Structures are given as structure tokens and as C-alpha cells.
Amino acid sequence: MPASLQLRQTDSGTAQNLAKVVSQTYPGCPGQSAIFTLKGRLPSPVLTGKTIYTQVFSESATCASTAKAEAVFQTVSTRAKTFGATTFTGVGDAAFLTRSSSATARSFDIFWRHGRELASVQLSGSVGNKEITVAETTLLARRQVARG
């Protein structure tokens, strides 16, 4: 995690509840997740209108085969395109990007497939935070692929 973001991993109950989403996002592919928040704060729901702090939500799952990963990724990608996801290059074998914003917050998510691995990273924070960008989210995704 870049030091400039001042994020620490949190394993709060809220973080654990958010982690349960991995099994729903990538059915049949065992996964794990991690949440990094500003100075270890509790994660805050993105786009709710409350004070938004910088946070990163990272998840990954390993499928039994590349074919299974391709099928799950295709399903997730098709669903995400219904709310504006766009194809994204430069991360993994296949990827897509989603963007969300409100008057006070913005969020970027990159989902990708790399062989049998499925993963995503979400960077979110306040509108005024100039580090909440596609470029920074891409950097985080590429670091995650490299650790893979």
C-alpha cells in the first residue's frame, strides 16, 4: 500500500461482513479479502453522503481452472456492464473498470482475471482527495497482480 495514502489494514466486524461479499462475487472460487482504511478506522460505506475517508477494498479468489475463472469473470463482467462498467486494459488477462460518485465521494473499482485468479481493488474517498483516481487504482491493481 503506498505510504502516501496513510492506510492500515483493519479486521473489524464491519470489515469481516464486507469480506463475505467475495463468495457471492466469485461463486465456486474460494477467496479472501482485505480492507485498508485511513489510520485503521472502521470502513465507511461509499457514496452514502456521510464523511468519507480514503479506503481500499481488495479481494481475490482462486478457481479450480482457467475455464472456471473465465466463466465466472464473464458473468460478473456482463452484470457490471449493466451499470456502466467499461473494458479495461493493462491489468491481468481481462479486466473492467467501474466508477461511482456522489456530491461528497468517488470510487473506482478494477475487476480482473489473471489465469485462474479473479480479483478486484476498490479505491474510494472524498471528492476533494486528488489521490482517488483511475491511475492510483490501476497502480494498486498492478501491485496485487505482481504479488499474486
Residue frames as a rotation matrix with the C-alpha (Angstrom) as fourth column:
MET 1
0.589 0.808 0.000 0.00
0.808 -0.589 0.000 0.00
0.000 0.000 -1.000 0.00
PRO 2
-0.065 -0.636 0.769 1.52
0.498 -0.688 -0.527 3.38
0.864 0.349 0.362 -0.92
ALA 3
-0.506 -0.226 -0.832 2.59
0.862 -0.180 -0.475 5.24
-0.042 -0.957 0.286 2.23
SER 4
-0.975 0.106 0.193 1.09
-0.067 -0.977 0.201 8.46
0.210 0.183 0.961 0.86
LEU 5
-0.180 0.978 -0.106 -2.41
-0.065 0.096 0.993 7.01
0.981 0.186 0.046 1.34
GLN 6
-0.689 -0.198 0.698 -1.78
-0.670 -0.195 -0.717 6.52
0.278 -0.961 0.002 5.11
LEU 7
0.395 0.889 -0.232 -3.87
-0.752 0.458 0.473 3.34
0.527 -0.012 0.850 5.14
ARG 8
-0.724 -0.510 0.464 -3.72
-0.682 0.629 -0.372 0.45
-0.102 -0.586 -0.804 7.59
GLN 9
-0.565 0.517 -0.643 -5.41
-0.021 0.770 0.638 -2.91
0.825 0.374 -0.424 7.35
THR 10
-0.471 0.512 0.718 -8.49
-0.879 -0.203 -0.431 -3.34
-0.075 -0.834 0.546 9.51
ASP 11
-0.796 0.251 -0.551 -10.16
0.071 0.943 0.326 -6.58
0.601 0.220 -0.768 10.53
SER 12
-0.761 0.574 0.301 -13.13
-0.581 -0.397 -0.711 -5.04
-0.289 -0.716 0.636 12.33
GLY 13
-0.408 0.722 0.558 -16.51
0.333 0.687 -0.646 -6.76
-0.850 -0.077 -0.521 12.35
THR 14
0.527 0.574 -0.627 -17.64
-0.328 -0.543 -0.773 -4.35
-0.784 0.613 -0.097 9.64
ALA 15
-0.184 -0.695 -0.695 -14.67
-0.965 -0.008 0.263 -5.38
-0.189 0.719 -0.669 7.50
GLN 16
-0.873 -0.129 0.470 -15.43
-0.135 0.991 0.022 -9.05
-0.469 -0.045 -0.882 8.07
ASN 17
0.098 0.977 0.191 -19.04
0.232 0.165 -0.959 -8.54
-0.968 0.138 -0.210 6.98
LEU 18
0.491 0.019 -0.871 -17.88
-0.726 -0.543 -0.421 -6.79
-0.481 0.840 -0.253 3.82
ALA 19
-0.575 -0.812 -0.101 -15.49
-0.760 0.484 0.435 -9.69
-0.304 0.327 -0.895 3.18
LYS 20
-0.312 0.533 0.786 -18.42
0.101 0.841 -0.531 -12.10
-0.945 -0.086 -0.316 2.90
VAL 21
0.552 0.528 -0.646 -19.19
-0.513 -0.396 -0.762 -10.48
-0.658 0.751 0.052 -0.44
VAL 22
-0.418 -0.811 -0.409 -16.22
-0.849 0.189 0.494 -12.30
-0.323 0.554 -0.767 -2.02
SER 23
-0.793 0.124 0.597 -18.02
0.137 0.990 -0.024 -15.65
-0.594 0.063 -0.802 -2.00
GLN 24
0.308 0.951 0.027 -21.03
0.344 -0.085 -0.935 -14.00
-0.887 0.297 -0.354 -3.65
THR 25
0.403 -0.223 -0.887 -18.94
-0.706 -0.692 -0.147 -12.17
-0.582 0.686 -0.437 -6.26
TYR 26
-0.302 -0.627 -0.718 -16.89
-0.907 0.421 0.015 -15.22
0.293 0.656 -0.696 -7.29
PRO 27
0.543 0.614 0.573 -19.13
-0.779 0.623 0.070 -18.26
-0.314 -0.484 0.816 -6.67
GLY 28
0.993 -0.112 0.044 -17.29
0.119 0.964 -0.236 -21.56
-0.016 0.239 0.971 -6.55
CYS 29
0.232 -0.956 0.177 -13.88
0.373 -0.081 -0.924 -19.92
0.898 0.281 0.338 -6.28
PRO 30
0.539 -0.032 -0.842 -12.52
0.842 -0.007 0.539 -19.69
-0.023 -0.999 0.023 -2.71
GLY 31
0.230 -0.405 0.885 -11.38
0.373 -0.803 -0.464 -16.20
0.899 0.437 -0.034 -1.88
GLN 32
-0.052 -0.289 -0.956 -10.07
0.976 -0.215 0.012 -13.73
-0.209 -0.933 0.294 0.60
SER 33
0.491 0.217 0.844 -10.24
0.476 -0.878 -0.051 -10.01
0.730 0.426 -0.534 1.11
ALA 34
-0.348 -0.576 -0.739 -8.56
0.929 -0.315 -0.193 -7.18
-0.122 -0.754 0.645 2.93
ILE 35
0.686 0.552 0.474 -9.71
0.563 -0.815 0.133 -3.68
0.460 0.175 -0.871 3.81
PHE 36
-0.459 -0.845 -0.273 -7.32
0.884 -0.403 -0.238 -0.80
0.091 -0.350 0.932 4.36
THR 37
0.635 0.739 0.223 -8.65
0.674 -0.672 0.307 2.38
0.377 -0.044 -0.925 5.93
LEU 38
0.167 -0.539 0.826 -7.25
-0.140 -0.842 -0.522 5.73
0.976 -0.029 -0.216 6.93
LYS 39
-0.495 -0.528 0.690 -5.31
-0.737 -0.166 -0.656 5.12
0.461 -0.833 -0.307 10.13
GLY 40
-0.942 0.067 -0.328 -7.23
0.158 0.953 -0.259 1.84
0.295 -0.296 -0.908 10.65
ARG 41
-0.592 0.795 0.130 -10.68
-0.744 -0.478 -0.467 3.47
-0.309 -0.373 0.875 11.02
LEU 42
-0.188 0.658 0.729 -13.80
0.257 0.750 -0.610 1.39
-0.948 0.073 -0.310 10.53
PRO 43
-0.861 -0.063 0.505 -14.68
0.509 -0.066 0.858 1.17
-0.021 0.996 0.089 6.82
SER 44
-0.423 0.755 -0.501 -17.34
-0.234 -0.625 -0.744 3.62
-0.875 -0.198 0.441 5.73
PRO 45
0.156 0.538 0.829 -19.95
0.753 0.479 -0.452 2.79
-0.640 0.694 -0.330 3.12
VAL 46
-0.857 -0.510 0.070 -19.11
0.405 -0.583 0.705 4.59
-0.319 0.633 0.706 -0.10
LEU 47
-0.825 0.446 0.346 -21.47
0.095 -0.495 0.864 7.20
0.556 0.746 0.366 -1.53
THR 48
-0.190 0.803 -0.564 -23.79
0.940 0.315 0.133 7.45
0.284 -0.505 -0.815 1.49
GLY 49
0.413 0.339 0.845 -23.40
0.227 -0.937 0.265 11.17
0.882 0.082 -0.464 1.99
LYS 50
0.954 -0.171 -0.246 -21.61
0.231 -0.102 0.968 10.77
-0.190 -0.980 -0.058 5.33
THR 51
0.441 -0.878 -0.183 -17.99
-0.810 -0.478 0.339 11.74
-0.386 -0.001 -0.923 5.90
ILE 52
0.988 -0.142 -0.061 -15.95
0.085 0.829 -0.552 9.60
0.129 0.541 0.831 3.55
TYR 53
0.373 -0.923 0.091 -12.39
-0.595 -0.162 0.787 8.64
-0.712 -0.348 -0.610 4.39
THR 54
0.014 -0.479 -0.878 -9.90
-0.948 0.273 -0.164 7.10
0.318 0.834 -0.451 1.99
GLN 55
0.143 0.001 0.990 -10.13
-0.540 0.838 0.077 3.31
-0.830 -0.545 0.121 1.90
VAL 56
-0.393 -0.284 -0.875 -9.12
-0.876 0.405 0.262 0.35
0.280 0.869 -0.408 -0.25
PHE 57
0.389 0.511 0.766 -11.05
-0.584 0.780 -0.224 -2.89
-0.712 -0.361 0.602 -0.51
SER 58
-0.348 -0.612 -0.710 -9.08
-0.929 0.330 0.171 -5.70
0.129 0.719 -0.683 -2.12
GLU 59
0.411 0.483 0.773 -10.36
-0.550 0.808 -0.212 -9.18
-0.727 -0.338 0.598 -2.90
SER 60
-0.368 -0.491 -0.790 -9.10
-0.911 0.358 0.203 -12.22
0.183 0.794 -0.579 -4.74
ALA 61
0.495 0.529 0.689 -10.25
-0.569 0.797 -0.203 -15.75
-0.657 -0.291 0.695 -5.44
THR 62
-0.657 -0.708 -0.261 -8.68
-0.700 0.444 0.559 -18.82
-0.280 0.550 -0.787 -6.99
CYS 63
0.499 0.842 -0.204 -10.77
-0.847 0.424 -0.321 -21.02
-0.184 0.333 0.925 -9.26
ALA 64
0.449 -0.273 0.851 -10.12
-0.038 0.945 0.323 -24.70
-0.893 -0.178 0.414 -9.93
SER 65
-0.086 -0.458 0.885 -9.32
0.905 0.337 0.262 -23.97
-0.418 0.823 0.385 -13.58
THR 66
-0.906 -0.244 -0.345 -8.81
0.064 -0.886 0.460 -21.13
-0.418 0.395 0.818 -16.01
ALA 67
-0.693 0.707 0.140 -12.06
0.298 0.104 0.949 -22.15
0.656 0.700 -0.282 -17.74
LYS 68
0.108 0.724 -0.681 -13.97
0.979 0.041 0.199 -21.74
0.171 -0.689 -0.705 -14.45
ALA 69
-0.367 -0.325 -0.871 -12.32
0.552 -0.830 0.077 -18.35
-0.749 -0.452 0.484 -13.87
GLU 70
-0.998 0.007 0.070 -13.23
0.057 -0.510 0.859 -17.24
0.042 0.860 0.508 -17.40
ALA 71
-0.338 0.940 -0.044 -16.87
0.611 0.254 0.749 -18.27
0.716 0.227 -0.661 -16.90
VAL 72
0.170 0.373 -0.912 -17.21
0.957 -0.282 0.063 -16.53
-0.234 -0.884 -0.405 -13.53
PHE 73
-0.647 -0.485 -0.588 -15.45
0.345 -0.874 0.341 -13.41
-0.680 0.018 0.733 -14.83
GLN 74
-0.883 0.358 0.304 -17.74
0.237 -0.220 0.946 -13.28
0.405 0.908 0.109 -17.86
THR 75
0.040 0.944 -0.327 -20.81
0.863 0.132 0.487 -13.44
0.503 -0.302 -0.810 -15.61
VAL 76
0.063 -0.095 -0.993 -19.51
0.785 -0.609 0.109 -10.70
-0.616 -0.787 0.036 -13.30
SER 77
-0.861 -0.478 -0.173 -18.46
0.250 -0.695 0.674 -8.56
-0.442 0.537 0.718 -16.27
THR 78
-0.612 0.708 0.352 -21.83
0.489 -0.010 0.872 -8.89
0.621 0.706 -0.340 -18.02
ARG 79
0.303 0.727 -0.616 -23.65
0.941 -0.127 0.314 -7.91
0.150 -0.675 -0.723 -14.82
ALA 80
-0.148 -0.458 -0.877 -21.34
0.632 -0.726 0.272 -4.94
-0.761 -0.514 0.397 -14.19
LYS 81
-0.918 -0.214 0.333 -21.79
0.396 -0.481 0.782 -3.61
-0.007 0.850 0.527 -17.72
THR 82
-0.021 0.983 0.180 -25.48
0.851 -0.077 0.519 -3.08
0.524 0.164 -0.836 -16.97
PHE 83
0.814 0.290 -0.503 -24.45
0.530 -0.727 0.437 -0.26
-0.239 -0.622 -0.745 -14.63
GLY 84
0.958 -0.266 -0.106 -21.73
-0.285 -0.861 -0.422 1.28
0.021 0.434 -0.901 -16.78
ALA 85
0.359 -0.880 0.311 -18.60
0.021 0.340 0.940 -0.85
-0.933 -0.331 0.141 -16.38
THR 86
0.789 -0.186 -0.585 -16.12
-0.614 -0.248 -0.749 -0.48
-0.006 0.951 -0.310 -19.23
THR 87
0.819 -0.568 -0.081 -13.45
0.528 0.801 -0.281 -2.83
0.225 0.187 0.956 -20.55
PHE 88
0.793 -0.605 0.066 -10.05
-0.553 -0.670 0.495 -2.02
-0.255 -0.429 -0.866 -19.10
THR 89
0.760 -0.593 -0.266 -6.57
0.230 0.629 -0.742 -2.98
0.607 0.503 0.615 -20.31
GLY 90
0.033 -0.897 0.440 -3.22
-0.456 -0.406 -0.792 -3.26
0.889 -0.175 -0.422 -18.59
VAL 91
-0.359 -0.099 0.928 -4.25
-0.912 0.248 -0.326 -5.45
-0.198 -0.964 -0.179 -15.65
GLY 92
-0.181 0.265 0.947 -4.46
-0.225 0.926 -0.302 -9.25
-0.957 -0.268 -0.108 -15.89
ASP 93
-0.822 -0.075 0.565 -5.75
0.446 0.532 0.719 -11.22
-0.355 0.843 -0.404 -18.88
ALA 94
-0.256 0.802 0.539 -9.12
0.549 -0.338 0.764 -9.41
0.796 0.492 -0.354 -18.88
ALA 95
-0.725 -0.010 -0.689 -10.43
0.635 -0.396 -0.663 -6.52
-0.266 -0.918 0.294 -16.80
PHE 96
0.046 0.704 0.709 -13.16
0.645 -0.563 0.517 -3.94
0.763 0.434 -0.480 -16.42
LEU 97
-0.925 -0.371 -0.083 -13.48
0.333 -0.686 -0.647 -0.64
0.183 -0.626 0.758 -14.58
THR 98
0.239 0.971 0.006 -16.42
0.848 -0.212 0.486 0.81
0.473 -0.111 -0.874 -12.67
ARG 99
-0.859 -0.396 0.325 -16.77
0.224 -0.861 -0.457 4.39
0.461 -0.319 0.828 -11.45
SER 100
0.221 0.914 -0.341 -19.12
0.888 -0.044 0.458 5.74
0.403 -0.404 -0.821 -8.82
SER 101
-0.848 -0.499 0.178 -19.55
0.369 -0.797 -0.477 9.22
0.380 -0.339 0.861 -7.44
SER 102
0.338 0.880 -0.334 -21.76
0.933 -0.267 0.241 11.41
0.123 -0.393 -0.911 -5.32
ALA 103
0.802 -0.004 0.598 -21.58
0.028 -0.999 -0.045 15.03
0.597 0.053 -0.800 -4.23
THR 104
0.705 -0.492 0.511 -19.08
-0.697 -0.345 0.629 14.07
-0.133 -0.799 -0.586 -1.49
ALA 105
0.080 -0.663 0.744 -17.33
-0.338 0.684 0.646 10.88
-0.938 -0.304 -0.169 -2.62
ARG 106
0.481 0.049 -0.875 -15.95
-0.861 0.215 -0.461 8.94
0.165 0.975 0.146 -5.54
SER 107
0.224 -0.317 0.922 -14.88
-0.368 0.848 0.381 5.37
-0.902 -0.425 0.074 -6.07
PHE 108
0.174 -0.238 -0.955 -13.01
-0.955 0.194 -0.222 3.41
0.239 0.951 -0.194 -8.73
ASP 109
0.367 -0.019 0.930 -13.06
-0.398 0.900 0.176 -0.38
-0.840 -0.435 0.323 -8.97
ILE 110
-0.106 -0.389 -0.915 -10.99
-0.962 0.271 -0.003 -2.59
0.250 0.880 -0.403 -11.24
PHE 111
0.536 0.281 0.796 -12.01
-0.423 0.905 -0.035 -6.24
-0.730 -0.318 0.604 -11.57
TRP 112
0.057 -0.548 -0.835 -9.72
-0.988 0.086 -0.125 -8.64
0.141 0.832 -0.537 -13.43
ARG 113
0.945 0.071 0.320 -8.94
-0.100 0.992 0.073 -12.22
-0.312 -0.100 0.945 -14.31
HIS 114
0.122 -0.952 -0.280 -5.37
-0.985 -0.082 -0.150 -13.50
0.120 0.294 -0.948 -14.46
GLY 115
-0.787 -0.313 -0.532 -5.23
-0.328 0.942 -0.070 -17.21
0.523 0.119 -0.844 -15.29
ARG 116
-0.277 0.673 -0.686 -7.25
0.644 0.660 0.387 -19.00
0.713 -0.334 -0.616 -12.57
GLU 117
-0.668 -0.078 -0.740 -7.22
0.686 -0.450 -0.571 -15.92
-0.289 -0.889 0.354 -10.34
LEU 118
0.179 0.728 0.662 -10.09
0.649 -0.593 0.476 -13.43
0.739 0.344 -0.579 -10.05
ALA 119
-0.406 -0.379 -0.831 -9.56
0.889 -0.376 -0.263 -10.20
-0.213 -0.845 0.490 -8.18
SER 120
0.424 0.459 0.781 -10.63
0.573 -0.804 0.162 -6.63
0.702 0.379 -0.603 -7.67
VAL 121
-0.583 -0.499 -0.641 -9.49
0.804 -0.466 -0.369 -3.50
-0.114 -0.730 0.673 -5.95
GLN 122
0.480 0.744 0.466 -11.64
0.695 -0.646 0.315 -0.53
0.535 0.173 -0.827 -5.00
LEU 123
-0.728 -0.621 -0.290 -10.19
0.682 -0.619 -0.390 2.86
0.063 -0.482 0.874 -4.08
SER 124
0.266 0.875 0.404 -12.65
0.680 -0.468 0.565 5.32
0.684 0.124 -0.719 -2.61
GLY 125
-0.501 -0.385 -0.775 -12.62
0.828 -0.475 -0.299 8.58
-0.253 -0.791 0.557 -0.74
SER 126
0.212 0.617 -0.758 -13.77
0.392 -0.764 -0.512 12.15
-0.895 -0.189 -0.404 -0.68
VAL 127
0.818 0.192 0.542 -14.23
0.575 -0.255 -0.778 14.16
-0.012 0.948 -0.319 -3.87
GLY 128
0.891 -0.452 0.041 -11.52
-0.452 -0.892 0.013 16.59
0.031 -0.030 -0.999 -2.72
ASN 129
0.342 -0.797 0.498 -8.88
-0.182 0.464 0.867 13.87
-0.922 -0.387 0.014 -2.39
LYS 130
0.436 -0.217 -0.873 -6.73
-0.883 -0.292 -0.368 14.11
-0.175 0.931 -0.319 -5.52
GLU 131
-0.684 -0.711 0.162 -5.32
-0.681 0.702 0.208 10.59
-0.262 0.032 -0.965 -4.94
ILE 132
-0.119 0.718 0.686 -8.68
0.079 0.695 -0.714 8.96
-0.990 -0.031 -0.140 -5.67
THR 133
0.034 -0.014 -0.999 -8.03
-0.915 -0.402 -0.026 8.37
-0.401 0.916 -0.026 -9.37
VAL 134
0.963 0.226 -0.151 -8.11
-0.271 0.816 -0.511 5.65
0.008 0.532 0.847 -12.00
ALA 135
0.300 -0.932 -0.205 -4.30
-0.421 0.063 -0.905 5.87
0.856 0.358 -0.373 -12.18
GLU 136
-0.414 -0.437 0.798 -3.89
-0.902 0.077 -0.425 5.20
0.125 -0.896 -0.426 -8.45
THR 137
0.473 0.659 0.585 -6.43
-0.671 0.700 -0.245 2.37
-0.571 -0.277 0.773 -8.60
THR 138
0.859 -0.227 -0.458 -4.52
-0.282 0.537 -0.795 0.87
0.427 0.812 0.398 -11.54
LEU 139
-0.160 -0.967 0.197 -1.29
-0.696 -0.031 -0.718 1.05
0.700 -0.252 -0.668 -9.56
LEU 140
-0.202 0.168 0.965 -2.93
-0.894 0.370 -0.252 -0.82
-0.400 -0.914 0.075 -6.67
ALA 141
0.826 0.556 0.089 -4.31
-0.452 0.749 -0.485 -3.46
-0.337 0.360 0.870 -9.06
ARG 142
0.572 -0.681 -0.457 -0.92
-0.364 0.288 -0.886 -3.99
0.735 0.673 -0.083 -10.73
ARG 143
-0.397 -0.694 0.600 0.72
-0.862 0.058 -0.504 -4.40
0.315 -0.717 -0.621 -7.33
GLN 144
0.193 0.559 0.807 -1.87
-0.750 0.614 -0.245 -7.00
-0.632 -0.558 0.538 -6.41
VAL 145
0.940 0.094 -0.327 -1.27
-0.309 0.636 -0.707 -8.92
0.141 0.766 0.627 -9.66
ALA 146
0.133 -0.983 -0.128 2.50
-0.577 0.028 -0.816 -8.84
0.806 0.182 -0.563 -9.02
ARG 147
-0.397 -0.223 0.890 2.00
-0.907 0.243 -0.344 -10.30
-0.140 -0.944 -0.299 -5.51
GLY 148
0.492 0.828 -0.270 -0.37
-0.865 0.499 -0.047 -12.93
0.096 0.257 0.962 -6.96
